[in-house]
Amino acid sequence: MASFRIVGAVAAALALCLFGADIKTVSLNATLAIPQYLRVIDGFPCDVEGHIYVIKRTLYGLRQLGRE
């Protein structure tokens, strides 16, 4: 929090404008270093039963999302 205040103080002293942005899909484009596997839950429509899928990219709720 202190570093944000310093940036704000410097911007105010130099009469600069600060802009902020939120990039929502930036973490979803990360590839996984350790392979993760996914099994289809019961009740989800699937053509072939019993298949296990390999996750190639991060997903919301995945524990490794912040580490990749």
C-alpha positions in Angstrom: 0.0 0.0 0.0 2.9 2.3 0.7 4.3 2.0 -2.8 0.9 2.9 -4.3 0.8 6.1 -2.1 4.3 7.0 -3.3 3.3 6.6 -6.9 0.2 8.7 -6.3 2.2 11.4 -4.5 4.8 11.6 -7.4 2.0 11.7 -10.0 0.3 14.5 -8.1 3.5 16.5 -7.7 4.3 16.2 -11.4 0.6 16.8 -12.5 0.4 13.4 -14.2 -2.7 11.4 -14.8 -3.0 7.8 -13.5 -4.9 5.2 -15.3 -6.0 1.7 -14.2 -7.1 -1.3 -16.1 -8.2 -4.8 -15.3 -7.3 -7.6 -17.7 -9.6 -10.4 -16.9 -8.3 -13.0 -19.4 -4.6 -12.6 -18.8 -4.4 -15.5 -16.4 -6.5 -17.8 -18.6 -3.9 -17.6 -21.4 -1.2 -19.2 -19.2 -0.1 -22.7 -19.9 0.3 -25.2 -17.1 3.8 -26.4 -16.3 2.4 -29.5 -14.4 -0.2 -31.5 -16.3 -3.7 -31.4 -14.8 -6.4 -33.9 -15.5 -10.2 -33.5 -15.5 -12.9 -36.1 -15.3 -16.4 -35.3 -16.5 -18.9 -35.0 -13.7 -22.0 -37.1 -13.5 -25.0 -35.5 -15.3 -22.8 -33.5 -17.8 -23.7 -34.4 -21.4 -20.7 -36.3 -22.9 -20.4 -38.4 -26.0 -18.0 -41.0 -24.5 -18.2 -42.0 -20.9 -15.1 -42.6 -18.8 -12.7 -40.3 -20.6 -10.2 -38.2 -18.7 -9.2 -34.9 -20.2 -5.8 -33.1 -20.0 -6.1 -29.4 -19.2 -3.7 -27.4 -21.3 -4.5 -23.9 -20.0 -5.5 -22.5 -16.6 -9.1 -22.4 -15.5 -11.1 -20.3 -13.0 -10.9 -22.0 -9.6 -7.8 -24.0 -10.4 -5.3 -23.9 -7.5 -2.4 -23.3 -9.8 -4.0 -20.2 -11.4 -1.9 -17.7 -9.5 1.3 -19.6 -9.9 1.4 -19.9 -13.7 
